[in-house]
Amino acid sequence: RLAEPRAYRERLIASMTVLAADRGRHGVTVERVCEHAGVSKVTFYEFFSDMDDCFAGAVEEAHEALWSDVERGIESVAAGDWALVLSAAITAFLATLEAHPTAAWLCIVEPMNGVPRAVAARKQLVARLAELIPVDVDAAPMPTAPGSIGALWELVLQHLTGQGETRRLTELAGSSIFLVLAPYVGRRAAMQHAMSPPAVPPPAPELRPATTLMGGLTQLARSTLLFLADHRGASNAEISLAVAVPHASQMSRHLHRLEQQGLVRSTRDGRRNAWSLTEIGERTVAQVSG
């Protein structure tokens, strides 16, 4: 039993976070969220009026957690040089989205579905980043600060929806910094900042989706994680054979979902994928095994 009522809400929010990233907002139902979180529908309606309310709550919390990491990045550099501060903010922003793919989907992609509170959360984060650009440099004929940050959003959106050319979001740090700074400081100064993005603290681990630690794993997910715990670097084909999934496309989609949930990661070993557990994947296995 949970120690306090708020834990139920956190559990439902975490389930919505994972499921929305996996299925999209319109592929999630109250029943599925409750099943994944291990709570009743009665409990769900004690905290949320409907699915949009729960979804909006998940998006708002994801944005707040993302901003907390951005603030830590800002605090890690010396104040005074606004271009350096903004470069640190952009670097932390990308590092956090890369480390937490479910939160990235909620913050960048899902607000495009038009739920008003989700759209408002996106606008608030854009405004917070835009405020790092001093008013005296945000003047015509240069673009407005929100427009510059919006360009960063579009770059990340293309990456998350499969239109980008890089595998990792952090590889966009240099081009993102240049894109945002160039209209204000000039191409040469922007390039100097882009060539050496500031080092920022690693993303906070608490941003990782905790739902998987609370139950709601399918039997296939459990079997896959348990196999990877003992077979680090296994390929798609090896995992498929171990968990009895005969179709390569089905296994590929399954592993991609686990990767989106932050449970597994893939590296390349020649021409094949080599899969291993992430930190949260290892914690999940420890709980499942226990």
N, C-alpha and C positions, 0 to 999 in steps of 0.2 A: 504494500500500500504506500501511496505517496505521502510525504510528510505534511504538505500544505497544498491548498487548492491551486495556488499559482503554478505549481509543478505540472498540473494537468494542462493548463494553458500553454506552457512552454513545450509540453509534449506534443500537443496538437499543432502548434506553430512549426515545430521541427518536422513533423510528418508532412505538413503542407509544403514546406520548403523543398523536401526531397521529391515528393510526388509531382509538384508543379514543374520542377526542373526536368523530371523524367518524362512526364506525359503532357505538359502544357496545362495552363489554367483550365481549359475546357475539357480536359481528359480526367479531371479529378472530381470525385463526388464526396458528399459528407460521409457516406458509408465507407468509402475507401480510406479516407483520412482516419476515421475512428478505428477501423480494422488495423491500420498500420501503426497507430499510436497506442492501441490496446485500451481504448476507453469507450464508453457508451455514447450513443447519440444524445441521450439526456444530458450527459456531461458537456458534450460539444455545445449544445444550445444554452448552457449556463454561461458560456464565455463569448459566443459568437451568434449573431442574428441569422447569418446564412453563410454560404460559401464565399461570397465576395468579401464579407467582413473578415473571415479567417485568412483569405488570400491577401487582402490588403494589410492585415496585421503582420503577415510573414514578410511582405515586401518592405514595410516600414522598418521592421527590426533588422532586416538584412542591410538596408541603407544606413541605419544608425551604427551597426557593427562595422560596416565598411568605412564610414567617416571616422570612427574611433581609430582605426588603423592608419588612415590618412593623417590624422592629427599627430599620431606618434611619429610618422615620417617627417612632418613639419617641425616638430620639436627637436628632431635629431640634428638639424642644421642650424647654423648661426642666423639669427634674425638680422634684418637690415637690408639684405639683398633679396628683393621680392622675386626676382627671376630664379634665384637658387631655391628659395622656399617653394615656389610653384613647381620647380623641377622635382623637388623631393616629394611633393604631394602627388604628382603624376606617377612617379616611380613607385610609391607606396600603393597607390590606387591600382596599378597594374599587377603588382606583386600579390596583393590581397585577392584580386579577382582570379588570378591564376591558381593560387593556393586553395581557393574555395569555389569550385565550379558551380555548385548549386546556388550559392549566394550570387555569383556572377550572373547566372541566368535570371534570377529574380530581379536584380538591380538593373540590368541592361536590356534584356529581351522582353520579359513579361510586362513591364509597364506599357509596351507598345500595344497591348491588348485593350487599353482604354479604361480600365477600372479607375475611377477618379482619384481615389486615395493613393493608388500605386503611381499614377501620373504625377500627383502632387509630391510624393516622396522623391521621385526622380528630379523634378524641378528644384526641390530644396537642395539636393546634393549638388546639382549643377550650379546653383546660386552660391553655395558655400565655396566651391572651387573658384568661381568667377570673382568672388570678393578678394581673392589673393592678388588680383591684378589691380594696381592702384588706379584710382579714378583719373589722375592727371595724365596717365598714358592711354587710357581708354577713350580716345576721342576720334572724331571723323578726320580723314577718310578711313581710318582703321576700323576693323570690325568690332562690334561690342564684345565685352568679355563673355557673356553667356554664349554668344555665337562661336567664339573660339573654343570654349569648353565643349560645346555641342559637336564640334568637329572631332574632338577626342572621343566622344561617345560613339559617333558614327564609325570610327576606326575600330573600336572595340566590338561594336555590334557586328560588323562585317566578319571579324575574326570568329566570334562565337557562333555565328550562323553559317560557318563553313566557307565564307567568301575570301578570307584572308590567305596570305601566302606563307605565313610563319606558323610554326607548330606551337610556340609558347608566347603567351601574352607579354611576358617581360622582355621579349625581343623587340617589342614595339616601343620601348621606353625612349630610345633616341629619336625616332621619327615623330613620336607623340610630343616630346618636349619641343622639337624644332617647329612642328605644326602650330603649337599654341603660342610660342614665344616670338616667332619671326615677325609677325605684324607689328610688334611693339618694340623690340630691341634690334631689329634688323637681322638679315640672314647670317652675317658673320658671327655676331654675338650668340644668336640662337644655335648655330652649329657648334660653337664652343661648349655650350651647356649640353647639347645633345651628344657630343662625343664622349662626355664623361658624366653620366647620370650620377647623382649623389647616392652614397650607400645609405640605406634606411634599415630600421629594425625589421626583423622577419615578422610576417603576419601573426596576429595573436591566435593561438590554437583554439581558443574557445569559439571562434567563428566557424569552425568546422561543424557540419551538420551532425547533431548528436542523436538524431532519431534512431539510427541504426543500433545504437547502444541500448535502446529501450525496447527492442523487439521489432516486429514487423518485417523481418527478413523472410523472403521466400525460401523454400527448401533448396531450390537451385542456387540461390545466392549463398546460403550457408555452406552447401557442398563445395562451391567454387572457392570461397574464402578459406575453408579448412584445407582444401587441396593446395592452394597457394602458400599456406603457412608452412607446408613441408616441401614445396617444390618451387622455390623462388626462381624466377626467370623462365617459367613454363610458357610454351607457345599456345596459340589459339587451338591448334590441333591436339596438343597434349591435354589441355584442359577439357576440350570437347570429349575426348575419349574417357577421361576420368569421371566426368559428371553425366555422361550418356546423353549428350546433345548431338545428334547426327548431322545437322545442317550447319554449314560454315557461316551462312548469313545470320542464322539465329544466334549462334555463339558470339559472333561479332557484335550484334546489337546488345546482347546480354552484358558483355564485357564493357561496352561503351556506357551502359547505364550505371554499372558499378563504378566506372571511372568518374562519371558526372557526380555521383554521390560522394566522391572523395575516398572510396574504399580501396581502390587499386590504382596502380599507375603502370604505364607501358614505356619501355625503351626499345630501341631497335637493336637486334642481334643479327647482323647480316641483312637478310631479306625478310625476316620474320619479327613479329612482336615478342618481346620478353616481358611477362607480367609479374608484378610483385605487389605485396600489400603496402598500403600507406600506413602512417602512424595510426589513423583512426581505424583502418582495417585490422591492424594488429590488436588494437584495444577491443574491437568487436569480436574477433576470434577468441580472445581471452575470456570475454564474457560468455560467449556461446559455449566454449569448452567447459567453463566453470559451472 
